[in-house]
Amino acid sequence: MSKTYTKADVILIGAGIMSATLGSLLKELVPEWNIRVFEKLDRAGEESSNVWNNAGTGHSALCELNYTHENPDGSIDISKAIKVNEQFQVSKQFWSYLVNHNRIQNPQEFIMPLPHMSLVHGERNVEFLRKRFKTMADNPLFEGMEFSDDPEQLRKWIPLIMEERAMDEPIAATKIDTGTDVNFGTLTRKMFDHLEGKGLEINYKHSVEDIKQTSDGTWEVKVHDNKNGKIEYHTANFVFIGGGGGSLHLLQKTGIPESKHIGGFPVSGLFMVCDNPEVIAQHHAKVYGKAKVGAPPMSVPHLDTRFIDNKKSLLFGPFAGFSPKFLKTGSMLDLLTSVKQDNLATMVAAGVKNVSLTKYLIEQVILSKEKRMEELREFIPNAKSEDWNLVTAGQRVQVIKDTEDGGKGTLQFGTEVVSAADGSIAALLGASPGASTAVSVMLEVMERCFPQHLKEWEPKIKEMIPSYGESLMENPELVRDIHTSTGRTLGLAEPEYTHSK
């Protein structure tokens, strides 16, 4: 029986925030292109982008201590924090463009202003936070940040955390009011609702089973229609694999050289969720602590106010979990089937290198509720067990690859784009800061895969993202303009342009 093909210019695999962002950018730049999306679940933004599966911090490095570190000479390196913050400013500009041009409505349904805070205990950590604050407060991206080691001031900022706290060691915090809470699931669905109205075709309950390049350079995508059990074949000039943890398996099926020697290590997150409205009402911030010695960066404890379905919630975590699935809705065989001949040595090397991580994960998995409550009480001293329940968040697949500085089988804790040399296919792997940097990451995909169009697209990209091609850190006026304009459009706090020292 001969195959019948349906042709598209672009195929996006996975209906999460990444595909929604790339689809939105392309529809603005080349509205005539035919774009088709395949999603195995029954609606958009339900896997890694779902509000319960995503930390939703609007990662802008305002509070995440793992984005800054102390150099041997005692100075603080904030280069990663600057990069992450600049990427989040790019996202905010694009979302503002979408709101201003009526592509999406009611931004308060997906983004809310919320103070971001870092909190530390002990003399050495307080000194680190003070130095970090001084380094950051002089940077235009972090204007408005405050520091305090005064318990009375901290009681005003974080009453729930300070109540009944034994003051047996120094404590300090930084606070900045320009932080946000983002519901990436809602944002994803808003973007796809608009795109569907513009002719983009989304196919739900469709699982991609195979991808291969044909002799003329286009890609053939074999898709299973889970609703009626049919197999379909689609071709496209360009394919983007944005299937969260599921991207690695699909990338391996492409057979491109760039897909070799890459593995994935799945980590699931668990959060304690507060059920007591009186407790929830006493806290209004995202408060990030410092990861325990020996714990991986993704385990930084934080107490987060979240806005979920227009309701204020309070979450504490993450506690790491382990499942061999690459997606929450994945298969128990995902990890095993991702090991191939070309990445076996890489995976084995990673296993040997990360014995301490494996031990940490095992310890986390077997934690009792009371042990989890003990960790929570380091943040909320009088937390009551009956007010909190455990919720399983999404699966994250950390990239494992061979690197020059880390050697064979290095575990990566970031977001990574893998693309073919001819630019005809790209995949997104990895985890945090992920969704928050979606616009920058998709611009990177476009720069790699559509270099021949960039000159013609640049004016429109600059209209959508005024800072495109500029360093925000070196342009304080532009930072202020962006904070003001995006703040107005998205209903966010604007920074005070003074800082306490």
Beta strands, then each sheet from edge to edge (+ up, - down):
strand 1: 5-13
strand 2: 35-38
strand 3: 69-70
strand 4: 76-77
strand 5: 111-113
strand 6: 116-121
strand 7: 146-148
strand 8: 171-176
strand 9: 180-182
strand 10: 201-203
strand 11: 206-213
strand 12: 219-225
strand 13: 230-241
strand 14: 262-274
strand 15: 286-288
strand 16: 302-308
strand 17: 311-321
strand 18: 388-403
strand 19: 407-411
strand 20: 415-419
strand 21: 425-430
sheet 1: 10+ 2+ 1+ 13+ 12- 11+
sheet 2: 10+ 2+ 1+ 13+ 21+ 20-
sheet 3: 3+ 4-
sheet 4: 5+ 9-
sheet 5: 7+ 8- 6+ 15+ 16- 17+ 14- 18+ 19-
end
